[in-house]
Amino acid sequence: MNAKNVPVNLASRPLRNRRFFFAALLAFAAVFALAALAAGLSLRTSHKLEAGARADLDRITRLSESARKEKDVWSAEAAELARKLKDTVEAVNGIIQRKSFSLVDVFTRLEEALPAGSYIAGISPVEPADGRLDLRFRVVSPSLPELLALVQKLGGLGFKNISVKNEATIEGRLVSEITFSHERPL
């Protein structure tokens, strides 16, 4: 008995071209592999971006904590200065509230006394006495003659007890601290 395999196809429409279906299956597998590769690369890129963002967030958190600590230090220093200078501030505020001085007049006269090329770098009140306003200011002058001219002009404008303290030369300019009294005109 010589039996040959006879293909039995019971389909009502038999598959005629199997190569087309294998090629379509292969193309589908290739597209799926490319999509999987693209998704994997995208996932890897997003993980790198997430790691960078996490590192930036950690750095920002450290900077924020550092700034918070620095703010606390500055707040403590400001509170200490407020405590130390409370009496002085209250006395100056009392003078201002009593309107016994025209601060505009004081600053206008002070500006008139400044020689060309000089400027005021800082000004602060000193323990004021009754009827008198004592001020300390830091002035930057190009040289000693301008500083001496300022002192003479201050005396000529009616300021009292003028004294120059703490002279220093910084970047070729003379920085001096001057104190004076301004008495209320009667």
C-alpha positions in Angstrom: 0.0 0.0 0.0 1.5 3.0 -1.2 -0.1 6.0 0.5 0.5 9.5 -0.5 -0.3 12.4 1.6 -3.2 14.1 -0.1 -3.8 17.6 1.1 -7.3 17.9 2.3 -8.7 21.4 2.2 -12.2 21.6 3.5 -12.5 25.4 3.2 -15.1 26.7 0.9 -12.6 29.2 -0.4 -9.2 27.8 -0.1 -6.1 29.9 0.6 -4.4 30.4 -2.7 -1.5 32.7 -2.0 0.2 31.9 1.3 3.3 34.1 0.6 1.2 37.3 0.7 -0.1 36.5 4.2 3.4 35.6 5.4 4.8 38.8 4.0 1.9 40.8 5.6 2.6 39.0 8.9 6.3 39.8 8.6 5.6 43.5 7.9 3.2 43.6 10.9 6.0 42.1 13.1 8.5 44.6 11.8 6.2 47.6 12.4 5.5 46.2 15.9 9.3 45.8 16.6 10.0 49.4 15.4 7.1 50.7 17.5 8.5 48.8 20.5 12.0 50.1 19.9 10.7 53.7 19.6 8.7 53.3 22.8 11.7 51.9 24.6 13.9 54.9 23.4 11.2 57.3 24.5 11.0 55.6 27.9 14.7 55.8 28.3 14.8 59.5 27.3 12.0 60.3 29.7 13.8 58.5 32.6 16.9 60.6 31.8 14.8 63.8 31.9 13.2 62.7 35.1 16.6 62.0 36.7 17.7 65.5 35.6 14.6 67.1 36.9 14.9 65.3 40.2 18.5 66.4 40.6 17.4 70.0 39.8 14.6 69.7 42.3 17.1 68.5 45.0 19.4 71.4 44.2 16.6 73.9 44.4 15.4 72.4 47.6 18.9 72.8 49.1 19.1 76.4 47.8 15.7 77.1 49.3 16.7 75.6 52.7 19.9 77.7 52.6 18.0 80.8 51.8 15.6 80.1 54.6 18.4 79.7 57.0 20.0 82.9 55.8 16.7 84.7 56.1 16.4 83.5 59.7 19.9 84.8 60.5 19.1 88.1 58.9 15.8 88.3 60.8 17.5 87.6 64.1 20.1 90.3 63.3 17.4 92.8 62.4 15.5 92.0 65.6 18.7 92.5 67.6 19.4 95.8 65.9 15.8 96.9 66.4 16.1 96.1 70.1 19.4 98.0 70.4 18.3 101.0 68.4 14.8 101.2 69.8 15.5 104.3 72.0 17.2 106.1 69.2 14.5 105.4 66.7 11.8 106.4 69.2 13.6 109.7 69.9 14.0 110.5 66.2 10.4 109.6 65.5 9.4 111.8 68.4 11.3 114.7 66.9 9.6 114.1 63.5 6.2 113.8 65.1 6.6 117.0 67.0 7.7 118.5 63.7 10.4 120.4 65.6 12.7 119.9 62.6 12.2 120.4 58.9 14.1 117.3 57.7 13.7 118.6 54.1 15.6 121.7 55.2 18.3 119.7 56.9 18.8 117.5 53.8 18.6 120.5 51.4 21.3 122.3 53.3 23.4 119.1 53.5 23.1 118.7 49.7 24.1 122.4 49.2 27.3 121.7 51.3 28.4 118.7 49.1 31.2 119.7 46.7 31.1 118.5 43.1 32.2 114.8 42.8 31.2 114.0 46.4 28.2 112.0 47.4 26.6 110.6 50.6 27.0 106.8 51.0 25.0 106.5 54.2 23.2 108.5 56.9 22.0 107.6 60.3 20.8 109.4 63.5 22.9 109.5 66.6 21.4 109.7 70.1 19.5 112.9 69.8 19.2 115.4 72.6 16.2 117.5 73.3 15.9 120.3 70.7 18.8 118.9 68.7 19.2 116.4 65.9 22.6 114.6 65.7 23.4 112.9 62.4 26.2 110.7 61.3 26.9 110.2 57.6 29.4 108.6 55.3 30.6 110.8 52.5 32.8 109.7 49.5 35.0 112.5 48.2 37.5 112.5 45.3 40.3 114.0 47.6 41.0 115.7 50.9 40.4 119.3 49.6 36.8 118.4 48.7 36.3 116.9 52.2 37.7 120.0 53.9 35.5 122.2 51.7 32.5 120.1 52.8 33.4 120.6 56.5 33.7 124.4 56.0 30.4 124.6 54.2 28.6 122.6 56.9 29.9 125.0 59.5 28.9 128.0 57.3 25.3 126.6 57.0 24.8 126.5 60.8 25.6 122.9 61.6 27.3 122.5 65.0 29.8 120.0 66.6 31.2 118.9 63.2 33.7 116.1 63.5 35.4 113.9 60.9 36.1 110.3 61.9 37.2 107.1 60.2 38.9 108.3 57.0 39.8 105.6 54.5 40.9 105.5 50.9 39.0 103.0 48.8 39.7 102.7 45.0 41.3 106.2 45.0 38.4 107.9 46.7 38.3 109.2 50.3 35.6 107.7 52.4 34.9 109.6 55.7 32.4 109.5 58.5 31.2 112.9 59.7 29.0 113.7 62.7 27.2 117.0 63.3 24.4 118.5 65.2 21.5 120.5 63.8 19.8 122.6 66.4 16.3 123.8 66.0 16.1 127.5 65.1 14.4 129.5 67.8 
